[in-house]
Amino acid sequence: MAGKIEWMAARPARAVAGVALVGALAACGGGVVDDNGEADHLVCATGCKPSSSLKTNELRAYFAVVGDGSSVQAQAGFSTGSDLRFNVEIDGGDSLRLVTPKGSQGFHIPGGDITTLLGDALITLITGAKPYVSKIDPSSGVTPLRFEFVRGTTTEVSTVELPAPFDILSPASRTTLPITQRTLPIRLSAAEVGSSHYASIDCTDVNGNKGSGSPGLGVVSGSLASDASGVSYSLDLGKAIDGLSFSSTYPRGAVARCDVKLQVVVQRVGQADPAFASAEVYAKQARSVSIALR
């Protein structure tokens, strides 16, 4: 089938049940995918298998909705066989549709250009292929959304609800904090603590050795406070920095400086149609802020 996935008539949804599956396939739901037009066909690392040649119960489905504060995007990918990476292209009489409160809309294979060539190749290598994508009006995101996989007169329905949007109120972006600070106080305009916290950290010690990593950050026990405008708590930044691996070009010294990009994620798990071999359905809001330790 061409890159755009057309709509076909739906029937009532089956009862659905969630099944956790290979969360490491970060391209589906890891973040908003660059969408530079539409490609005619999926490009798969190991060769794409046409969906029309497979039974529904031979398909592993991955559905995600991602909001980053500026846009909301639905993503879908499919795999089969021993390779868990995306390797199935929707074709023939099969189709994929997203249903929002504003109506039904299709998915397409995101196109690329010379500026995204390297990133596209990396995504293909790690996850097998780009996910199918569909842009969502942000006002539709916090209501139930339906992923519909349509085959003939049968429609498999998976649902999820995007968490409400939020902001990182503090620390402000480009804040500089003392290098000796071990905990990072944060405040969100959300009604709940983030589901997960990730940091991209680049540090240098006093002798010029460099260390970097992307660890998860734990919430400091007893630090949570909430009120009508949001939640406040602290993250264990010191433990994350202590766990970095540093180069050994020079004698190891005390950490002198770090640049940190923090991402806070609030996530919901959805419900998957049981007709698939397995499925993962979730939605997340992600917000980022950059700080420096000096």
N, C-alpha and C positions, 0 to 999 in steps of 0.2 A: 504494500500500500504506500502511497505517497506520504510525505512528511506530515501532512495535516490529517488528523483522525476525525472522521465524520461521525455524526450522531445517528443512532438507530433507535427504534421504539423500545421502551422499557416495560418490564412487568414488575409486580410487587416484589420487594426485596425478600430474600431468605433471612432466617434468623442468623445473626452473626456472632462470631466469637473471636477474640483477639489471640494471636499467637506471636510470641516474641521471635525475632529472626534476624540474625546477622546485622547488628547495629553498626558494625564497622564499615558498611557500604555508605560512606559519608556523602557521596555525591547525590544521593536521594535524601533530601532533607538536611544535608550538612549546611547549606546556605543557599541564598538565591543564586541561580545559575545564570551566567551571562547569556543573553538571548538576542543575538544579532541576526534577526531574520529567521527563515525556516529552511531546513535541509530536506531534500527529497527522501533520503533513506538514512537509517541508523548505521553508524560505523561501529562495529564490535571488534574487540581485541582478538577474539578467537573465531570470528565469523558469526554472523547473525543467523539465528534459526527463525523461520517464519512461524508466527503464532498459529496459522491455519493448519500446520502440520502436527500440532500438539493438542492433546486433550487438556481441558481446563485443569484437571487434577495433576497435570504434569508441570504446571506453571507455578513458580514462586513469585509472589507479587509484593511490591514495595510502593507504598503510597505515603506521601508527606505533603504537608502544607507549611510553608516557612514565611515568617514575617521578620523584616530586619529594621523596621522603623520608617522606611521609605517606600517599600513595595511589599506585596504579598504574592507568593507564587505557589501553585500546586505542582507536584512532581510525581512521576510514576515510572517504574522500571520493572522489568520482568526477567527472570532467569529460569533455566532448566538444565537438567543433567548434573554432572559432577562439579562444574564450574559455577560457583555461587555469584559470580559477577553478572552484570546485565548482559544478556546474549540473545534476547528475543525481540524481533521486530513485529509490531502489529500489522497484519496484512489480511488479504482476502476479505471475507465477510465479517471479520472481527473489527471492533471499534472501541474507543475509550472516550468517556465523557465525564465532565465535571458538572455537577448540579449545585447551584447556589440559590439563595432566595430570589435572585434576580433572573434566574433561568438557567438554561443548559449551555455549555460551551465546550469546544473541542480542545484537544491537546495537539502539540506539534513537536517535531524534533528541532531543537534550537540550532540555528546556523552559526557559522563562525567566520572570521575574517583573519587577516594576517596578524592583527593585534592579539587574537586569542588562540593562535595556532598552538603555541607551546602548552598553554593551559588545557586545551582540548586534548592534546596527546597525553598529558599526565592523567586527566580524568579517565580516558579510555584505558590506559595501562592499569590504573588502580581499580577502577570499578567496572571495566568491561565496555562501557558505552555511556554517553550522556543520558540522563533521564528525559522522558517526555515532559514538557512543561506547559503550563497554562496560567496566564496572569489573572489575578483575582482583584476585584475592586475591594480595597481594604475594609470598607463598611460591611462587606458580606462575610468577613473572616471569622467573626466571633459567634456566628450562628452555625448549626450543623451543616457540613459539606459532604456531598456524596460523590464517591468515585464509582463510576459504572463501567464495567467491562461487559460489552454486549456481543453475543454470539448467536446469530439467528434470532429466535424468539425468546432466548434466555438472557437475563441480565443479572450479573453478579454485582452486589452492592456492598461497598465498604464505606464507613462513615467516620468522621472525626470533627472536632470543634477546635478552632484556633483559640488559644488563650487571649485574654484582653491585652491590648498593647500597653506598654509601660516605658518609663524612662529611667536611666541611671541618674539620680539627682546629685549624688556625690559618690566618689570624688569627681570633680569636673575634669573634662578632658585636658590633657597637657599639664595637669597638676604635678608639682615636684615635691616629693616627700623625703625625709631623712633616710639615708641608706641603712641606718640602724633600726628602722621600723620593722617590726616582726609581724604585725597584724595590719590588715587593710580594712578600715571601716567603710561600709558602703550603705547607701540608702536608695531604695527603689520606690517609684510611684505605683507599686503593685500591692496586691492584697496578700501576697504570699512570698516566701523565700524562693529564690531561683532553684529550679530542679537540678541544675548543674552549673559549675563555674570553671572556665578554662582560662589559662593565661599563656600567651606567647611571651617568653622571657629571654632577653639577651643581656648578659652581664659581663663585666670585665673586672678582674681583680687588680690590686695595686701594682702588680708586676707586669700586667699586660696580657695575662692568660684570659681566654674567653670561654664562656659557658652559655649554653642555650638549651631550651626545651619548651614543651607545651604541656605542662602538667595540669591536672585537675586540682582545684583548690577546695579544701575542706572548710566548713563553717565552724568557727570557734564556739565551743560549748558555752551556753549561758549568755551569748551575746545578742540574742534576738530581742527586739522590741518592735512594737507595732502601734499604729494609731490610725485615725481616719484617713490620713493622707498617704500612708505607705508603710513600708517595713525598713528597719535598720538592723544590721548585724555586721560581724567582722569575719574576714577570711584569713586563713593561716598562710600568709605570703612567705614568711620566714622558712617554713618547712619546705615549701616548693623550691625556694632558692637553694636551700641546703642540699636538695636532691639533684641539682644540676651536675652534669659532667663537664669539667673544665679541661681545656688544653693544658699540656705540661711543657710548653716551650721554655718557660721560665720557672723559677722556684714558686711554689704556690703561696699566694698571699691572701689577705683579707679582701672581700668583695668591695670594690670601690664605687661602682655605678651599675645600674640596671635600667633597661627600658622594658616596660611591661604593657602589653595590650590585653586587657581583661574582657572576656565575653561572658555575659550572664544569660542563661537560657531558662525560660519557663515553658514546660512541655506538657502535652496531653497525649495519652495513648487512645487510639480509636478502636473501632470494631471492624474486623475483617470478615468477608464472606467466606464460609468454610469450604466452598467449592474448590478453592486453590489448594495446591499441595501444602503451602504454608504462606503466611503473609505477615507483613509488618505495616502498621498504619499509625501514624502519629502526626502531631502538629506542634510547632514551636514558635515562640517569639524569642528573638535573640537581639541583644543590644551590646555594644562594645564601647570601651573607653580606654584611652592610652594615658599612662602616667610614667613619671621618671623617678628613680631613687638616686640621690646624689649625696 
